[in-house]
């Protein structure tokens, strides 16, 4: 194994370890899926020839391409979902702010005609 392979392996295992420690009691299914994906990535870091074999079986020239295509598609999906959630959250915050402003408005200081409107 090369220095780059060792570095990537340490990074992947470090991320798995960090997530296992930091995510205690939280969504265990998502954590398990993440660990499986990271360990699969670690497997292909240690045995890159297996990725190439799978890539050739799928009609793709290089193993790294075989692994990167789904990652790019998944990251694009996550980016679009995050943007949609951010827009929805912004709309909810605006509605809550308006409701709070109306609920806490001091109607005594308003002119009588505006308070009855």
C-alpha positions as CSV (number, residue, x, y, z in Angstrom):
1,X,0.0,0.0,0.0
2,X,1.1,3.5,-0.8
3,X,1.4,6.5,1.6
4,X,-1.8,7.9,-0.1
5,X,-3.7,4.7,0.6
6,X,-2.6,4.7,4.2
7,X,-3.6,8.3,4.6
8,X,-7.0,7.7,3.0
9,X,-7.5,4.6,5.2
10,X,-6.7,6.6,8.4
11,X,-9.0,9.4,7.3
12,X,-11.9,7.0,6.6
13,X,-11.4,5.0,9.9
14,X,-11.0,8.3,11.8
15,X,-14.3,9.6,10.4
16,X,-16.1,6.3,11.3
17,X,-14.7,6.4,14.8
18,X,-15.6,10.1,15.3
19,X,-19.2,9.5,14.0
20,X,-19.6,6.4,16.3
21,X,-18.5,8.4,19.3
22,X,-20.4,11.7,18.4
23,X,-23.6,10.0,17.4
24,X,-24.4,8.0,20.5
25,X,-28.2,7.6,20.9
26,X,-29.1,9.3,17.7
27,X,-30.4,7.8,14.4
28,X,-28.7,4.4,14.6
29,X,-29.9,3.2,11.1
30,X,-28.4,6.2,9.4
31,X,-25.2,5.7,11.4
32,X,-25.0,2.0,10.4
33,X,-25.5,2.9,6.8
34,X,-22.8,5.5,6.9
35,X,-20.4,3.0,8.6
36,X,-21.1,0.4,5.9
37,X,-20.5,2.9,3.2
38,X,-17.3,4.2,4.8
39,X,-16.0,0.6,5.4
40,X,-16.8,-0.2,1.8
41,X,-14.8,2.8,0.7
42,X,-12.0,1.6,3.0
43,X,-12.1,-1.8,1.3
44,X,-11.6,-0.2,-2.1
45,X,-8.8,2.0,-0.8
46,X,-7.0,-1.2,0.4
47,X,-7.9,-3.3,-2.7
48,X,-8.2,-0.8,-5.6
49,X,-8.0,-3.7,-8.1
50,X,-11.4,-4.9,-7.0
51,X,-12.9,-1.6,-7.9
52,X,-11.3,-1.8,-11.3
53,X,-12.7,-5.3,-11.8
54,X,-16.2,-4.2,-10.9
55,X,-15.8,-1.2,-13.2
56,X,-14.8,-3.3,-16.1
57,X,-17.8,-5.6,-15.4
58,X,-20.1,-2.6,-15.5
59,X,-18.5,-1.3,-18.7
60,X,-16.6,1.6,-17.1
61,X,-12.9,1.9,-17.7
62,X,-11.5,2.8,-14.3
63,X,-12.4,1.7,-10.8
64,X,-12.2,5.3,-9.5
65,X,-14.8,6.3,-12.0
66,X,-17.0,3.4,-11.0
67,X,-16.9,4.8,-7.4
68,X,-17.1,8.5,-8.2
69,X,-20.2,8.5,-10.5
70,X,-22.6,7.5,-7.7
71,X,-20.9,9.8,-5.2
72,X,-21.3,12.8,-7.5
73,X,-24.9,12.0,-8.2
74,X,-25.6,11.5,-4.5
75,X,-23.9,14.8,-3.5
76,X,-25.9,16.7,-6.1
77,X,-29.1,15.2,-4.7
78,X,-28.1,16.1,-1.2
79,X,-27.2,19.7,-2.3
80,X,-30.6,20.1,-3.9
81,X,-32.4,18.7,-0.9
82,X,-30.5,20.9,1.5
83,X,-31.4,24.0,-0.6
84,X,-35.1,23.0,-0.6
85,X,-35.0,22.5,3.2
86,X,-33.3,25.9,3.7
87,X,-36.0,27.6,1.6
88,X,-38.8,25.8,3.5
89,X,-37.1,26.7,6.9
90,X,-36.8,30.3,5.8
91,X,-40.5,30.4,5.0
92,X,-41.4,28.8,8.3
93,X,-39.3,31.3,10.2
94,X,-40.9,34.2,8.4
95,X,-44.4,32.9,9.3
96,X,-43.4,32.4,12.9
97,X,-41.9,35.8,13.2
98,X,-45.1,37.4,11.8
99,X,-47.2,35.4,14.1
100,X,-45.1,36.3,17.1
101,X,-45.1,40.0,16.1
102,X,-48.9,40.0,15.9
103,X,-49.3,38.1,19.2
104,X,-47.0,40.4,21.1
105,X,-48.1,43.7,19.5
106,X,-49.2,46.4,22.0
107,X,-52.6,47.4,20.8
108,X,-53.0,50.0,23.5
109,X,-50.5,52.3,21.8
110,X,-52.2,52.2,18.4
111,X,-54.7,54.8,17.4
112,X,-58.3,53.6,17.9
113,X,-59.1,53.5,14.1
114,X,-56.0,51.3,13.4
115,X,-56.8,49.0,16.4
116,X,-60.4,48.3,15.1
117,X,-59.3,47.7,11.5
